[in-house]
Amino acid sequence: MAGTNLLIVNPYDMAGVDTTTRSTIVEGSIIPAAVASPVILITAWSITANVLTFTAANSLTVGGGQAISVSGFPSAISFLNGNFTTTSATATTIVVPLTHANASGPDDGLAVLAATYVVGGLPISYAFLNLQGKSSPVGTIGPRSLPKWIEVLSAVGGAAATAVAPSYLVNTTVTPNLLRIYAGAAEATAGTIVPDVVIFRAEFVKNNY
């Protein structure tokens, strides 16, 4: 499935918002997700016998066989970020295969149904979310407001399992704005998006509808 890009606002400094007289600057992370994908909050994880179990605060589905994209884990445990196909899922767990030594932790991450990249880019949604995947609107940014500028880059210097670190551009001349992904000088081809820890910084005209 194609998708859209969800913007997660940083949880510090007024929810990642810096407000001046004429502008509002927002910082946070960005995750590509399948269209209308629920955002699943991961609250803990464990690996036993090459089986990775995520504890989730909300349900993905009951059953298995869905392609998901997991992101948000820091570089020390970046092996948890990736595209997986679920073996099973309940209201509180997501189980996927992962070849790794036994380990566990209380770390938070996010899971979404995996998006498929479309040449030309995926639309960016400026309906901001918090780290729990819930709506987190910014009071000085109107519902139809687009940024004066936006920067998007990798927070870890590249994505897992790629020889060439991806780079990102935003087409702000169209509505909705489109996130474009490149591998070197070439735009990514249509297909599954390689997970990455991606951050953004954008400036909006203050109180512009």
Secondary structure, 3 states (H helix, E strand, C coil): CCEEEEEEECCCHHHHEEECCCEEEEEEEEEEEECCCCCEEEEEEEEECCEEEEEECCCCCCECCCEEEEECCCHHHHHHCEEEECCEECCCEEEEECCCCCEEECCCEEEEECCEECCCCEEEEEEEECCCCCECCCCCECCCCCCCEEEEEECCCCCCCCCCCEEEEEECCCCCCEEEEEECCEECCCEECCCCCEEEEEEEECCEC
